[in-house]
Amino acid sequence: MPEQYKIHPATKVVRGPKRASYDRKLVHGIIDDALICHVGTVVNGRPAMIPTAHWRVGERIYIHGASKNRILATIANGAEACLCITHLDGLVMARSAFHHSANYRSVVIYGKGDIVADPADKLEHSKLFVEKLSKGRWDQVRQPNDQELKATMFLGFDLDEVSAKVRSGGPVDDEEDNNWPVWAGVLPCEITWGTPVDDARLDPAYRR
Amino acid sequence: MPEQYKIHPATKVVRGPKRASYDRKLVHGIIDDALICHVGTVVNGRPAMIPTAHWRVGERIYIHGASKNRILATIANGAEACLCITHLDGLVMARSAFHHSANYRSVVIYGKGDIVADPADKLEHSKLFVEKLSKGRWDQVRQPNDQELKATMFLGFDLDEVSAKVRSGGPVDDEEDNNWPVWAGVLPCEITWGTPVDDARLDPAYRR
């Protein structure tokens, strides 16, 4: 498998091409580091989108939701989709207003979705989702029954029309602004995890 | 002004209606607490989206970017847009795989965008953007010149076709699963800010 994704007309990054990447490993990392993506399609002639969880298996990304969800059902019926995953890594504070920016890692994926139809495959994807949230949890929880699997739609998308954009590092001001009398640099940010909160009905034996 | 947004066909939340809200103050808070949104439209018949920064002025939300950006230019030419803002607040770990969920606050906005054409208004929006990143910074930085303003497109969207969805609190398992022998609760997460990183070329007088 080539190290780079093929560049398609839709994935050719025109604005800020220096930030663009088609590197397979980089794309995989950006996808895997994120818990949620935004999924867009065209519903009744209008763009629409939802945030949802995702996971990856090789060169495919998967989402799931209620079978009756309008956006998922539209994609399931053959409508084109666009998925975007974004990590905000920091604010880039320049000396000029114009050069203020953000450090980020994002991936955009175009394509049609395929329904995961086989109940055994749906069960396997339920496992992949739960295991992404917390490794080892699948074997501890009550697994989905037929009715739950029926109520859930799983959609998979090929990683083919895909591109990444990454900005990192400090501000890039115009040369003549570099002595402007103001602080300049990066305000880094990240998602951090707090103390787990026990469910109110939790059996005391399982308290953390 | 009514406390609630009017419910439109596109903003009527069908799936998970209990999580839906049209409360103006709640929507404003979700928008203002976020630094980035995802903006989607239809480009050459296909859904497309980008992450970008946003800010709000009363009942309008604004974004900006390179004038030549494909998605912004498409919206500027009259195409419908969809904006989505999402805060992930935690992972909801249930006793059943099916009831695993996320705590989140999201807003979806539908509508057409209006170009901010007047250079004085563009300057004012440059200020609003910089001030959202860091209050008081506008007066300290080198302000945009005519060329920079010309290269930047600002688009505003009415907050009219808008809805919010919020999930909070612990897992909601089926009654018969509440004694399942596994930890259940919430893994809370949030964006946290690290130590500011001085630009490599920073005048030592301005070090933090």
Interface residues (C-beta under 8 A of the other chain):
Chain A: A10 V14 R15 G16 L35 I36 H38 G40 T41 V42 V43 N44 G45 R46 P47 A48 M49 I50 P51 A53 G65 A66 K68 N69 R70 A79 E80 A81 C82 C84 T86 L88 G90 L91 M93 A94 R95 S96 A97 F98 H100 A102 Y104 S106 V108 Y110 S126 K127 F129 V130 L133 S134 R137 W138 Q140 V141 R142 Q143 P144 N145 E148 T152 G170 P171 D177 N178 N179 W180 P181 V182 W183 A184 G185 V186 L187 P188 C189 E190 I191 T192 W193 G194 T195 P196 V197 D198 D199 A200 R201 L202 D203 A205 Y206 R207 R208
Chain B: A10 V14 R15 G16 L35 I36 H38 G40 T41 V42 N44 G45 R46 P47 A48 M49 I50 P51 A53 G65 A66 K68 N69 R70 E80 A81 C82 C84 T86 L88 G90 L91 M93 A94 R95 S96 A97 F98 H100 A102 Y104 S106 V108 Y110 S126 K127 F129 V130 L133 S134 R137 W138 Q140 V141 R142 Q143 P144 N145 E148 T152 G170 P171 D177 N178 N179 W180 P181 V182 W183 A184 G185 V186 L187 P188 C189 E190 I191 T192 W193 G194 T195 P196 V197 D198 D199 A200 R201 L202 D203 A205 Y206 R207 R208
